[in-house]
Amino acid sequence: MPKRVSRPKQDQFEKSLRGTLAYNIRLFRFENGISQEELAFRCELDRTYISAVERCIWNVSLGNIEKISDALKVEPWQLLVPPKELG
Amino acid sequence: MPKRVSRPKQDQFEKSLRGTLAYNIRLFRFENGISQEELAFRCELDRTYISAVERCIWNVSLGNIEKISDALKVEPWQLLVPPKELG
């Protein structure tokens, strides 16, 4: 039974570029209905790496932004646009 | 006498995410009328690093994308949008 993927909570949003990236990855994962494990698998990255990115721990490289956006079927720049609903 | 900043040539555009970043940095440098040296100074990065980024050599980190976008007075995501004029 696959784990349910939940929408990121707005009060978890960290207002920074890392926070924007983290929030957007979680939002697009939710929209694609895929877990961190599945995203990691599609990106050929480690699940713990994806988890750390979503917790704003890593200074992600352009190459990994591209891998993640490919896996989420969005354009790389879309991952850096501050979420509208959070102002 | 400051060096003239030239508009990036379209035939120098490398079609990749690094190429998009490189092209946009050069385009916004041109629009701001600032040299690589001046951009590097504003970012507190080395001039040779900026030069390498513009030649698609580096896998730039999110932190440096932010520094560069701040210095160019654009939003970070704008540096990753493929230039319209190049399709």
Backbone of each chain as nested JSON, in Angstrom:
{
  "chains": [
    {"id": "A", "residues": [
      {"number": 1, "name": "MET", "atoms": {"N": [0.866, -1.209, 0.0], "CA": [0.0, 0.0, 0.0], "C": [0.89, 1.242, 0.0]}},
      {"number": 2, "name": "PRO", "atoms": {"N": [0.851, 2.068, -1.072], "CA": [1.726, 3.241, -1.106], "C": [1.297, 4.293, -0.088]}},
      {"number": 3, "name": "LYS", "atoms": {"N": [2.309, 5.006, 0.425], "CA": [2.016, 6.084, 1.379], "C": [1.278, 7.207, 0.662]}},
      {"number": 4, "name": "ARG", "atoms": {"N": [0.372, 7.843, 1.369], "CA": [-0.359, 8.979, 0.818], "C": [0.616, 10.171, 0.741]}},
      {"number": 5, "name": "VAL", "atoms": {"N": [0.574, 10.897, -0.368], "CA": [1.424, 12.08, -0.492], "C": [0.586, 13.287, -0.102]}},
      {"number": 6, "name": "SER", "atoms": {"N": [1.084, 14.057, 0.875], "CA": [0.261, 15.173, 1.363], "C": [0.737, 16.501, 0.784]}},
      {"number": 7, "name": "ARG", "atoms": {"N": [-0.185, 17.435, 0.691], "CA": [0.116, 18.781, 0.235], "C": [0.978, 19.46, 1.297]}},
      {"number": 8, "name": "PRO", "atoms": {"N": [2.026, 20.212, 0.878], "CA": [2.844, 20.882, 1.904], "C": [2.021, 21.926, 2.648]}},
      {"number": 9, "name": "LYS", "atoms": {"N": [2.26, 22.022, 3.924], "CA": [1.521, 22.997, 4.737], "C": [2.168, 24.371, 4.596]}},
      {"number": 10, "name": "GLN", "atoms": {"N": [1.31, 25.379, 4.517], "CA": [1.816, 26.739, 4.303], "C": [2.651, 27.213, 5.49]}},
      {"number": 11, "name": "ASP", "atoms": {"N": [2.281, 26.748, 6.706], "CA": [3.044, 27.226, 7.869], "C": [4.417, 26.567, 7.98]}},
      {"number": 12, "name": "GLN", "atoms": {"N": [4.674, 25.61, 7.074], "CA": [6.008, 24.992, 7.042], "C": [6.926, 25.708, 6.057]}},
      {"number": 13, "name": "PHE", "atoms": {"N": [6.382, 26.703, 5.362], "CA": [7.159, 27.384, 4.332], "C": [8.229, 28.284, 4.949]}},
      {"number": 14, "name": "GLU", "atoms": {"N": [9.476, 28.064, 4.535], "CA": [10.571, 28.916, 4.994], "C": [10.834, 29.958, 3.914]}},
      {"number": 15, "name": "LYS", "atoms": {"N": [10.755, 31.238, 4.273], "CA": [10.869, 32.304, 3.279], "C": [12.324, 32.553, 2.894]}},
      {"number": 16, "name": "SER", "atoms": {"N": [12.792, 31.793, 1.942], "CA": [14.145, 31.923, 1.414], "C": [14.125, 31.199, 0.082]}},
      {"number": 17, "name": "LEU", "atoms": {"N": [15.208, 31.308, -0.679], "CA": [15.229, 30.622, -1.97], "C": [15.228, 29.105, -1.76]}},
      {"number": 18, "name": "ARG", "atoms": {"N": [15.959, 28.644, -0.752], "CA": [15.931, 27.211, -0.434], "C": [14.538, 26.779, -0.026]}},
      {"number": 19, "name": "GLY", "atoms": {"N": [13.869, 27.651, 0.736], "CA": [12.516, 27.352, 1.193], "C": [11.54, 27.281, 0.024]}},
      {"number": 20, "name": "THR", "atoms": {"N": [11.712, 28.187, -0.935], "CA": [10.868, 28.185, -2.131], "C": [11.059, 26.886, -2.901]}},
      {"number": 21, "name": "LEU", "atoms": {"N": [12.321, 26.513, -3.113], "CA": [12.62, 25.264, -3.828], "C": [11.999, 24.077, -3.092]}},
      {"number": 22, "name": "ALA", "atoms": {"N": [12.193, 24.038, -1.795], "CA": [11.673, 22.933, -0.981], "C": [10.151, 22.846, -1.099]}},
      {"number": 23, "name": "TYR", "atoms": {"N": [9.5, 23.992, -0.956], "CA": [8.035, 24.032, -1.012], "C": [7.534, 23.574, -2.38]}},
      {"number": 24, "name": "ASN", "atoms": {"N": [8.171, 24.091, -3.437], "CA": [7.728, 23.74, -4.79], "C": [7.936, 22.257, -5.094]}},
      {"number": 25, "name": "ILE", "atoms": {"N": [9.053, 21.703, -4.647], "CA": [9.269, 20.271, -4.882], "C": [8.154, 19.476, -4.202]}},
      {"number": 26, "name": "ARG", "atoms": {"N": [7.842, 19.846, -2.971], "CA": [6.787, 19.125, -2.248], "C": [5.436, 19.312, -2.92]}},
      {"number": 27, "name": "LEU", "atoms": {"N": [5.183, 20.542, -3.4], "CA": [3.907, 20.819, -4.071], "C": [3.785, 20.008, -5.369]}},
      {"number": 28, "name": "PHE", "atoms": {"N": [4.841, 19.985, -6.175], "CA": [4.78, 19.242, -7.446], "C": [4.798, 17.72, -7.187]}},
      {"number": 29, "name": "ARG", "atoms": {"N": [5.434, 17.298, -6.107], "CA": [5.342, 15.878, -5.738], "C": [3.904, 15.533, -5.41]}},
      {"number": 30, "name": "PHE", "atoms": {"N": [3.268, 16.417, -4.649], "CA": [1.861, 16.216, -4.295], "C": [1.016, 16.166, -5.571]}},
      {"number": 31, "name": "GLU", "atoms": {"N": [1.246, 17.11, -6.485], "CA": [0.446, 17.157, -7.724], "C": [0.686, 15.939, -8.608]}},
      {"number": 32, "name": "ASN", "atoms": {"N": [1.917, 15.412, -8.575], "CA": [2.229, 14.195, -9.333], "C": [1.881, 12.927, -8.551]}},
      {"number": 33, "name": "GLY", "atoms": {"N": [1.541, 13.121, -7.271], "CA": [1.206, 11.96, -6.423], "C": [2.379, 11.014, -6.205]}},
      {"number": 34, "name": "ILE", "atoms": {"N": [3.591, 11.574, -6.095], "CA": [4.744, 10.689, -5.885], "C": [5.464, 10.994, -4.569]}},
      {"number": 35, "name": "SER", "atoms": {"N": [5.959, 9.931, -3.98], "CA": [6.67, 10.008, -2.698], "C": [8.101, 10.498, -2.918]}},
      {"number": 36, "name": "GLN", "atoms": {"N": [8.773, 10.814, -1.815], "CA": [10.205, 11.163, -1.89], "C": [10.984, 10.01, -2.511]}},
      {"number": 37, "name": "GLU", "atoms": {"N": [10.639, 8.795, -2.143], "CA": [11.327, 7.606, -2.673], "C": [11.192, 7.551, -4.195]}},
      {"number": 38, "name": "GLU", "atoms": {"N": [9.977, 7.752, -4.67], "CA": [9.724, 7.663, -6.108], "C": [10.454, 8.799, -6.836]}},
      {"number": 39, "name": "LEU", "atoms": {"N": [10.41, 10.008, -6.262], "CA": [11.122, 11.13, -6.878], "C": [12.616, 10.831, -6.929]}},
      {"number": 40, "name": "ALA", "atoms": {"N": [13.158, 10.356, -5.81], "CA": [14.585, 10.031, -5.744], "C": [14.945, 8.997, -6.814]}},
      {"number": 41, "name": "PHE", "atoms": {"N": [14.115, 7.99, -6.959], "CA": [14.337, 6.933, -7.948], "C": [14.367, 7.528, -9.361]}},
      {"number": 42, "name": "ARG", "atoms": {"N": [13.39, 8.38, -9.657], "CA": [13.323, 8.992, -10.995], "C": [14.528, 9.891, -11.286]}},
      {"number": 43, "name": "CYS", "atoms": {"N": [15.058, 10.531, -10.228], "CA": [16.194, 11.462, -10.382], "C": [17.539, 10.759, -10.325]}},
      {"number": 44, "name": "GLU", "atoms": {"N": [17.522, 9.481, -9.917], "CA": [18.768, 8.781, -9.62], "C": [19.565, 9.52, -8.529]}},
      {"number": 45, "name": "LEU", "atoms": {"N": [18.822, 9.983, -7.525], "CA": [19.444, 10.61, -6.35], "C": [18.999, 9.806, -5.134]}},
      {"number": 46, "name": "ASP", "atoms": {"N": [19.633, 10.068, -4.001], "CA": [19.284, 9.315, -2.809], "C": [18.038, 9.907, -2.145]}},
      {"number": 47, "name": "ARG", "atoms": {"N": [17.252, 9.046, -1.54], "CA": [16.024, 9.497, -0.874], "C": [16.376, 10.464, 0.259]}},
      {"number": 48, "name": "THR", "atoms": {"N": [17.476, 10.204, 0.938], "CA": [17.87, 11.1, 2.045], "C": [18.298, 12.47, 1.512]}},
      {"number": 49, "name": "TYR", "atoms": {"N": [18.805, 12.506, 0.281], "CA": [19.174, 13.785, -0.336], "C": [17.907, 14.607, -0.614]}},
      {"number": 50, "name": "ILE", "atoms": {"N": [16.909, 13.957, -1.23], "CA": [15.638, 14.648, -1.51], "C": [15.019, 15.154, -0.2]}},
      {"number": 51, "name": "SER", "atoms": {"N": [15.055, 14.306, 0.803], "CA": [14.515, 14.691, 2.11], "C": [15.24, 15.924, 2.652]}},
      {"number": 52, "name": "ALA", "atoms": {"N": [16.552, 15.954, 2.516], "CA": [17.344, 17.09, 3.01], "C": [17.053, 18.354, 2.202]}},
      {"number": 53, "name": "VAL", "atoms": {"N": [16.867, 18.198, 0.889], "CA": [16.526, 19.364, 0.058], "C": [15.187, 19.943, 0.522]}},
      {"number": 54, "name": "GLU", "atoms": {"N": [14.251, 19.066, 0.823], "CA": [12.92, 19.519, 1.262], "C": [12.967, 20.115, 2.667]}},
      {"number": 55, "name": "ARG", "atoms": {"N": [14.042, 19.88, 3.382], "CA": [14.208, 20.513, 4.701], "C": [15.215, 21.672, 4.614]}},
      {"number": 56, "name": "CYS", "atoms": {"N": [15.494, 22.131, 3.401], "CA": [16.325, 23.323, 3.162], "C": [17.764, 23.164, 3.641]}},
      {"number": 57, "name": "ILE", "atoms": {"N": [18.232, 21.933, 3.735], "CA": [19.565, 21.692, 4.278], "C": [20.648, 21.846, 3.215]}},
      {"number": 58, "name": "TRP", "atoms": {"N": [20.319, 21.476, 1.965], "CA": [21.333, 21.48, 0.925], "C": [21.326, 22.716, 0.042]}},
      {"number": 59, "name": "ASN", "atoms": {"N": [22.523, 23.088, -0.378], "CA": [22.709, 24.131, -1.375], "C": [22.743, 23.417, -2.733]}},
      {"number": 60, "name": "VAL", "atoms": {"N": [21.553, 23.138, -3.259], "CA": [21.395, 22.286, -4.441], "C": [22.103, 22.885, -5.67]}},
      {"number": 61, "name": "SER", "atoms": {"N": [22.648, 22.015, -6.493], "CA": [23.315, 22.472, -7.715], "C": [22.325, 22.54, -8.873]}},
      {"number": 62, "name": "LEU", "atoms": {"N": [22.712, 23.311, -9.872], "CA": [21.881, 23.464, -11.074], "C": [21.576, 22.102, -11.708]}},
      {"number": 63, "name": "GLY", "atoms": {"N": [22.567, 21.226, -11.732], "CA": [22.382, 19.903, -12.333], "C": [21.298, 19.102, -11.609]}},
      {"number": 64, "name": "ASN", "atoms": {"N": [21.269, 19.212, -10.287], "CA": [20.236, 18.477, -9.549], "C": [18.873, 19.154, -9.642]}},
      {"number": 65, "name": "ILE", "atoms": {"N": [18.863, 20.49, -9.754], "CA": [17.587, 21.188, -9.995], "C": [16.985, 20.678, -11.307]}},
      {"number": 66, "name": "GLU", "atoms": {"N": [17.836, 20.466, -12.293], "CA": [17.363, 19.978, -13.596], "C": [16.834, 18.537, -13.491]}},
      {"number": 67, "name": "LYS", "atoms": {"N": [17.566, 17.681, -12.786], "CA": [17.111, 16.295, -12.609], "C": [15.747, 16.253, -11.921]}},
      {"number": 68, "name": "ILE", "atoms": {"N": [15.619, 17.076, -10.867], "CA": [14.375, 17.082, -10.087], "C": [13.222, 17.635, -10.923]}},
      {"number": 69, "name": "SER", "atoms": {"N": [13.477, 18.704, -11.672], "CA": [12.395, 19.282, -12.489], "C": [11.984, 18.31, -13.595]}},
      {"number": 70, "name": "ASP", "atoms": {"N": [12.945, 17.618, -14.191], "CA": [12.606, 16.595, -15.201], "C": [11.681, 15.54, -14.598]}},
      {"number": 71, "name": "ALA", "atoms": {"N": [12.052, 15.077, -13.411], "CA": [11.283, 14.014, -12.764], "C": [9.879, 14.479, -12.385]}},
      {"number": 72, "name": "LEU", "atoms": {"N": [9.734, 15.785, -12.115], "CA": [8.43, 16.336, -11.723], "C": [7.667, 16.886, -12.929]}},
      {"number": 73, "name": "LYS", "atoms": {"N": [8.286, 16.781, -14.095], "CA": [7.678, 17.238, -15.362], "C": [7.306, 18.723, -15.332]}},
      {"number": 74, "name": "VAL", "atoms": {"N": [8.219, 19.527, -14.8], "CA": [8.067, 20.977, -14.831], "C": [9.365, 21.572, -15.379]}},
      {"number": 75, "name": "GLU", "atoms": {"N": [9.328, 22.853, -15.675], "CA": [10.539, 23.537, -16.126], "C": [11.386, 23.894, -14.899]}},
      {"number": 76, "name": "PRO", "atoms": {"N": [12.714, 23.856, -15.025], "CA": [13.567, 24.165, -13.866], "C": [13.206, 25.493, -13.184]}},
      {"number": 77, "name": "TRP", "atoms": {"N": [12.923, 26.524, -13.984], "CA": [12.637, 27.84, -13.377], "C": [11.387, 27.803, -12.503]}},
      {"number": 78, "name": "GLN", "atoms": {"N": [10.451, 26.903, -12.818], "CA": [9.213, 26.834, -12.028], "C": [9.481, 26.441, -10.579]}},
      {"number": 79, "name": "LEU", "atoms": {"N": [10.586, 25.765, -10.35], "CA": [10.912, 25.352, -8.975], "C": [11.382, 26.531, -8.12]}},
      {"number": 80, "name": "LEU", "atoms": {"N": [11.765, 27.632, -8.784], "CA": [12.304, 28.784, -8.034], "C": [11.32, 29.941, -7.895]}},
      {"number": 81, "name": "VAL", "atoms": {"N": [10.126, 29.791, -8.463], "CA": [9.131, 30.867, -8.365], "C": [8.441, 30.797, -7.001]}},
      {"number": 82, "name": "PRO", "atoms": {"N": [8.481, 31.894, -6.225], "CA": [7.842, 31.867, -4.919], "C": [6.353, 31.508, -5.058]}},
      {"number": 83, "name": "PRO", "atoms": {"N": [5.849, 30.596, -4.237], "CA": [4.447, 30.185, -4.345], "C": [3.514, 31.364, -4.1]}},
      {"number": 84, "name": "LYS", "atoms": {"N": [2.595, 31.565, -5.037], "CA": [1.669, 32.697, -4.991], "C": [0.856, 32.73, -3.693]}},
      {"number": 85, "name": "GLU", "atoms": {"N": [0.376, 31.552, -3.296], "CA": [-0.517, 31.493, -2.132], "C": [0.181, 31.933, -0.847]}},
      {"number": 86, "name": "LEU", "atoms": {"N": [1.523, 32.021, -0.906], "CA": [2.261, 32.423, 0.297], "C": [2.787, 33.845, 0.205]}},
      {"number": 87, "name": "GLY", "atoms": {"N": [2.442, 34.504, -0.864], "CA": [2.822, 35.927, -1.042], "C": [4.264, 36.062, -1.398]}}
    ]},
    {"id": "B", "residues": [
      {"number": 1, "name": "MET", "atoms": {"N": [38.966, 54.214, -18.388], "CA": [37.845, 54.055, -19.344], "C": [37.246, 52.643, -19.201]}},
      {"number": 2, "name": "PRO", "atoms": {"N": [35.976, 52.526, -18.756], "CA": [35.417, 51.181, -18.573], "C": [35.207, 50.459, -19.907]}},
      {"number": 3, "name": "LYS", "atoms": {"N": [35.379, 49.15, -19.862], "CA": [35.151, 48.347, -21.067], "C": [33.669, 48.382, -21.437]}},
      {"number": 4, "name": "ARG", "atoms": {"N": [33.383, 48.373, -22.712], "CA": [31.999, 48.33, -23.18], "C": [31.461, 46.923, -22.899]}},
      {"number": 5, "name": "VAL", "atoms": {"N": [30.221, 46.85, -22.414], "CA": [29.591, 45.551, -22.176], "C": [28.744, 45.229, -23.393]}},
      {"number": 6, "name": "SER", "atoms": {"N": [28.992, 44.08, -24.018], "CA": [28.254, 43.77, -25.247], "C": [27.116, 42.793, -24.999]}},
      {"number": 7, "name": "ARG", "atoms": {"N": [26.119, 42.875, -25.849], "CA": [24.967, 41.967, -25.781], "C": [25.457, 40.574, -26.185]}},
      {"number": 8, "name": "PRO", "atoms": {"N": [24.999, 39.517, -25.486], "CA": [25.461, 38.179, -25.891], "C": [24.948, 37.827, -27.287]}},
      {"number": 9, "name": "LYS", "atoms": {"N": [25.784, 37.167, -28.045], "CA": [25.4, 36.79, -29.41], "C": [24.559, 35.518, -29.368]}},
      {"number": 10, "name": "GLN", "atoms": {"N": [23.528, 35.5, -30.209], "CA": [22.61, 34.357, -30.195], "C": [23.306, 33.073, -30.635]}},
      {"number": 11, "name": "ASP", "atoms": {"N": [24.296, 33.201, -31.54], "CA": [24.957, 31.976, -32.01], "C": [25.936, 31.412, -30.968]}},
      {"number": 12, "name": "GLN", "atoms": {"N": [26.102, 32.158, -29.869], "CA": [26.932, 31.633, -28.779], "C": [26.1, 30.874, -27.752]}},
      {"number": 13, "name": "PHE", "atoms": {"N": [24.791, 30.841, -27.973], "CA": [23.908, 30.222, -26.993], "C": [24.026, 28.702, -27.027]}},
      {"number": 14, "name": "GLU", "atoms": {"N": [24.325, 28.108, -25.875], "CA": [24.368, 26.65, -25.764], "C": [23.045, 26.171, -25.202]}},
      {"number": 15, "name": "LYS", "atoms": {"N": [22.36, 25.308, -25.945], "CA": [21.018, 24.889, -25.547], "C": [21.063, 23.842, -24.432]}},
      {"number": 16, "name": "SER", "atoms": {"N": [21.13, 24.325, -23.214], "CA": [21.121, 23.482, -22.017], "C": [20.759, 24.412, -20.871]}},
      {"number": 17, "name": "LEU", "atoms": {"N": [20.556, 23.837, -19.692], "CA": [20.202, 24.696, -18.561], "C": [21.391, 25.586, -18.191]}},
      {"number": 18, "name": "ARG", "atoms": {"N": [22.592, 25.016, -18.254], "CA": [23.787, 25.849, -17.994], "C": [23.898, 26.95, -19.043]}},
      {"number": 19, "name": "GLY", "atoms": {"N": [23.56, 26.608, -20.272], "CA": [23.623, 27.584, -21.366], "C": [22.619, 28.701, -21.167]}},
      {"number": 20, "name": "THR", "atoms": {"N": [21.422, 28.328, -20.69], "CA": [20.386, 29.321, -20.419], "C": [20.854, 30.273, -19.324]}},
      {"number": 21, "name": "LEU", "atoms": {"N": [21.387, 29.703, -18.252], "CA": [21.889, 30.526, -17.145], "C": [22.987, 31.466, -17.641]}},
      {"number": 22, "name": "ALA", "atoms": {"N": [23.911, 30.917, -18.401], "CA": [25.042, 31.703, -18.918], "C": [24.535, 32.858, -19.793]}},
      {"number": 23, "name": "TYR", "atoms": {"N": [23.616, 32.532, -20.691], "CA": [23.085, 33.547, -21.613], "C": [22.358, 34.653, -20.839]}},
      {"number": 24, "name": "ASN", "atoms": {"N": [21.519, 34.238, -19.879], "CA": [20.754, 35.225, -19.124], "C": [21.65, 36.125, -18.279]}},
      {"number": 25, "name": "ILE", "atoms": {"N": [22.68, 35.544, -17.686], "CA": [23.601, 36.382, -16.896], "C": [24.232, 37.426, -17.811]}},
      {"number": 26, "name": "ARG", "atoms": {"N": [24.656, 37.013, -18.988], "CA": [25.278, 37.958, -19.913], "C": [24.283, 39.006, -20.386]}},
      {"number": 27, "name": "LEU", "atoms": {"N": [23.045, 38.547, -20.632], "CA": [22.014, 39.481, -21.088], "C": [21.71, 40.529, -20.009]}},
      {"number": 28, "name": "PHE", "atoms": {"N": [21.542, 40.084, -18.764], "CA": [21.226, 41.025, -17.682], "C": [22.451, 41.883, -17.336]}},
      {"number": 29, "name": "ARG", "atoms": {"N": [23.641, 41.35, -17.525], "CA": [24.838, 42.19, -17.355], "C": [24.822, 43.31, -18.378]}},
      {"number": 30, "name": "PHE", "atoms": {"N": [24.493, 42.929, -19.615], "CA": [24.399, 43.917, -20.693], "C": [23.351, 44.978, -20.35]}},
      {"number": 31, "name": "GLU", "atoms": {"N": [22.175, 44.517, -19.894], "CA": [21.089, 45.456, -19.579], "C": [21.445, 46.364, -18.4]}},
      {"number": 32, "name": "ASN", "atoms": {"N": [22.221, 45.833, -17.452], "CA": [22.684, 46.646, -16.321], "C": [23.951, 47.428, -16.651]}},
      {"number": 33, "name": "GLY", "atoms": {"N": [24.535, 47.107, -17.816], "CA": [25.77, 47.779, -18.223], "C": [26.94, 47.491, -17.301]}},
      {"number": 34, "name": "ILE", "atoms": {"N": [27.023, 46.27, -16.792], "CA": [28.139, 45.96, -15.89], "C": [29.01, 44.82, -16.434]}},
      {"number": 35, "name": "SER", "atoms": {"N": [30.278, 44.959, -16.162], "CA": [31.275, 43.972, -16.603], "C": [31.254, 42.742, -15.696]}},
      {"number": 36, "name": "GLN", "atoms": {"N": [31.97, 41.7, -16.127], "CA": [32.133, 40.518, -15.266], "C": [32.784, 40.914, -13.943]}},
      {"number": 37, "name": "GLU", "atoms": {"N": [33.76, 41.814, -14.035], "CA": [34.473, 42.26, -12.824], "C": [33.499, 42.905, -11.84]}},
      {"number": 38, "name": "GLU", "atoms": {"N": [32.652, 43.778, -12.373], "CA": [31.704, 44.487, -11.509], "C": [30.692, 43.512, -10.917]}},
      {"number": 39, "name": "LEU", "atoms": {"N": [30.199, 42.593, -11.753], "CA": [29.25, 41.587, -11.248], "C": [29.906, 40.754, -10.139]}},
      {"number": 40, "name": "ALA", "atoms": {"N": [31.129, 40.308, -10.395], "CA": [31.857, 39.499, -9.418], "C": [32.015, 40.265, -8.101]}},
      {"number": 41, "name": "PHE", "atoms": {"N": [32.342, 41.541, -8.204], "CA": [32.511, 42.383, -7.022], "C": [31.203, 42.461, -6.231]}},
      {"number": 42, "name": "ARG", "atoms": {"N": [30.103, 42.69, -6.954], "CA": [28.8, 42.805, -6.28], "C": [28.378, 41.493, -5.612]}},
      {"number": 43, "name": "CYS", "atoms": {"N": [28.779, 40.363, -6.204], "CA": [28.401, 39.039, -5.673], "C": [29.372, 38.547, -4.622]}},
      {"number": 44, "name": "GLU", "atoms": {"N": [30.494, 39.212, -4.465], "CA": [31.582, 38.691, -3.637], "C": [32.022, 37.308, -4.123]}},
      {"number": 45, "name": "LEU", "atoms": {"N": [32.121, 37.185, -5.447], "CA": [32.638, 35.962, -6.064], "C": [33.837, 36.364, -6.918]}},
      {"number": 46, "name": "ASP", "atoms": {"N": [34.588, 35.388, -7.363], "CA": [35.757, 35.701, -8.156], "C": [35.374, 35.969, -9.617]}},
      {"number": 47, "name": "ARG", "atoms": {"N": [36.112, 36.874, -10.246], "CA": [35.834, 37.192, -11.649], "C": [35.994, 35.952, -12.524]}},
      {"number": 48, "name": "THR", "atoms": {"N": [36.965, 35.115, -12.214], "CA": [37.173, 33.899, -13.022], "C": [36.019, 32.901, -12.826]}},
      {"number": 49, "name": "TYR", "atoms": {"N": [35.383, 32.957, -11.674], "CA": [34.211, 32.085, -11.44], "C": [33.059, 32.542, -12.343]}},
      {"number": 50, "name": "ILE", "atoms": {"N": [32.786, 33.845, -12.336], "CA": [31.714, 34.391, -13.202], "C": [32.011, 34.061, -14.66]}},
      {"number": 51, "name": "SER", "atoms": {"N": [33.251, 34.236, -15.053], "CA": [33.652, 33.926, -16.427], "C": [33.38, 32.453, -16.74]}},
      {"number": 52, "name": "ALA", "atoms": {"N": [33.702, 31.573, -15.815], "CA": [33.486, 30.136, -16.031], "C": [31.991, 29.804, -16.095]}},
      {"number": 53, "name": "VAL", "atoms": {"N": [31.199, 30.477, -15.251], "CA": [29.743, 30.258, -15.295], "C": [29.212, 30.667, -16.669]}},
      {"number": 54, "name": "GLU", "atoms": {"N": [29.707, 31.773, -17.186], "CA": [29.241, 32.259, -18.494], "C": [29.745, 31.368, -19.639]}},
      {"number": 55, "name": "ARG", "atoms": {"N": [30.732, 30.533, -19.352], "CA": [31.186, 29.566, -20.365], "C": [30.65, 28.159, -20.048]}},
      {"number": 56, "name": "CYS", "atoms": {"N": [29.635, 28.097, -19.194], "CA": [28.921, 26.833, -18.899], "C": [29.812, 25.781, -18.261]}},
      {"number": 57, "name": "ILE", "atoms": {"N": [30.876, 26.213, -17.597], "CA": [31.82, 25.253, -17.028], "C": [31.373, 24.762, -15.65]}},
      {"number": 58, "name": "TRP", "atoms": {"N": [30.716, 25.635, -14.879], "CA": [30.371, 25.284, -13.51], "C": [28.947, 24.804, -13.324]}},
      {"number": 59, "name": "ASN", "atoms": {"N": [28.791, 23.877, -12.401], "CA": [27.488, 23.413, -11.941], "C": [27.12, 24.311, -10.753]}},
      {"number": 60, "name": "VAL", "atoms": {"N": [26.59, 25.487, -11.055], "CA": [26.369, 26.54, -10.065], "C": [25.397, 26.083, -8.97]}},
      {"number": 61, "name": "SER", "atoms": {"N": [25.632, 26.541, -7.757], "CA": [24.745, 26.198, -6.645], "C": [23.636, 27.241, -6.508]}},
      {"number": 62, "name": "LEU", "atoms": {"N": [22.582, 26.82, -5.832], "CA": [21.44, 27.709, -5.601], "C": [21.882, 28.998, -4.898]}},
      {"number": 63, "name": "GLY", "atoms": {"N": [22.794, 28.861, -3.949], "CA": [23.273, 30.031, -3.213], "C": [23.942, 31.048, -4.132]}},
      {"number": 64, "name": "ASN", "atoms": {"N": [24.704, 30.56, -5.08], "CA": [25.363, 31.49, -6.008], "C": [24.387, 32.039, -7.052]}},
      {"number": 65, "name": "ILE", "atoms": {"N": [23.386, 31.249, -7.442], "CA": [22.336, 31.768, -8.339], "C": [21.666, 32.958, -7.648]}},
      {"number": 66, "name": "GLU", "atoms": {"N": [21.449, 32.825, -6.353], "CA": [20.799, 33.9, -5.593], "C": [21.692, 35.15, -5.522]}},
      {"number": 67, "name": "LYS", "atoms": {"N": [22.975, 34.932, -5.237], "CA": [23.899, 36.076, -5.183], "C": [23.931, 36.815, -6.521]}},
      {"number": 68, "name": "ILE", "atoms": {"N": [24.004, 36.03, -7.609], "CA": [24.108, 36.629, -8.942], "C": [22.809, 37.37, -9.298]}},
      {"number": 69, "name": "SER", "atoms": {"N": [21.664, 36.763, -8.981], "CA": [20.392, 37.422, -9.312], "C": [20.218, 38.702, -8.496]}},
      {"number": 70, "name": "ASP", "atoms": {"N": [20.623, 38.668, -7.24], "CA": [20.569, 39.888, -6.42], "C": [21.401, 40.993, -7.064]}},
      {"number": 71, "name": "ALA", "atoms": {"N": [22.591, 40.638, -7.486], "CA": [23.506, 41.63, -8.065], "C": [22.975, 42.175, -9.391]}},
      {"number": 72, "name": "LEU", "atoms": {"N": [22.206, 41.366, -10.102], "CA": [21.66, 41.786, -11.403], "C": [20.253, 42.388, -11.253]}},
      {"number": 73, "name": "LYS", "atoms": {"N": [19.761, 42.428, -10.026], "CA": [18.43, 42.975, -9.709], "C": [17.309, 42.269, -10.468]}},
      {"number": 74, "name": "VAL", "atoms": {"N": [17.397, 40.956, -10.518], "CA": [16.304, 40.154, -11.083], "C": [15.958, 39.063, -10.071]}},
      {"number": 75, "name": "GLU", "atoms": {"N": [14.857, 38.369, -10.318], "CA": [14.49, 37.246, -9.463], "C": [15.311, 36.024, -9.878]}},
      {"number": 76, "name": "PRO", "atoms": {"N": [15.67, 35.166, -8.921], "CA": [16.484, 33.984, -9.269], "C": [15.887, 33.164, -10.417]}},
      {"number": 77, "name": "TRP", "atoms": {"N": [14.562, 32.966, -10.403], "CA": [13.951, 32.115, -11.449], "C": [14.138, 32.716, -12.842]}},
      {"number": 78, "name": "GLN", "atoms": {"N": [14.263, 34.043, -12.916], "CA": [14.419, 34.672, -14.231], "C": [15.71, 34.245, -14.934]}},
      {"number": 79, "name": "LEU", "atoms": {"N": [16.694, 33.842, -14.142], "CA": [17.968, 33.407, -14.735], "C": [17.852, 32.044, -15.406]}},
      {"number": 80, "name": "LEU", "atoms": {"N": [16.778, 31.307, -15.098], "CA": [16.641, 29.946, -15.647], "C": [15.605, 29.85, -16.77]}},
      {"number": 81, "name": "VAL", "atoms": {"N": [14.96, 30.968, -17.103], "CA": [13.953, 30.938, -18.174], "C": [14.662, 31.002, -19.529]}},
      {"number": 82, "name": "PRO", "atoms": {"N": [14.411, 30.014, -20.398], "CA": [15.073, 30.032, -21.706], "C": [14.739, 31.321, -22.461]}},
      {"number": 83, "name": "PRO", "atoms": {"N": [15.739, 31.973, -23.032], "CA": [15.502, 33.248, -23.731], "C": [14.545, 33.055, -24.904]}},
      {"number": 84, "name": "LYS", "atoms": {"N": [13.494, 33.887, -24.9], "CA": [12.436, 33.795, -25.922], "C": [12.996, 33.886, -27.332]}},
      {"number": 85, "name": "GLU", "atoms": {"N": [13.912, 34.832, -27.528], "CA": [14.407, 35.102, -28.883], "C": [15.151, 33.905, -29.476]}},
      {"number": 86, "name": "LEU", "atoms": {"N": [15.478, 32.933, -28.607], "CA": [16.219, 31.762, -29.087], "C": [15.336, 30.523, -29.156]}},
      {"number": 87, "name": "GLY", "atoms": {"N": [14.066, 30.694, -28.889], "CA": [13.104, 29.57, -28.98], "C": [13.218, 28.651, -27.819]}}
    ]}
  ]
}
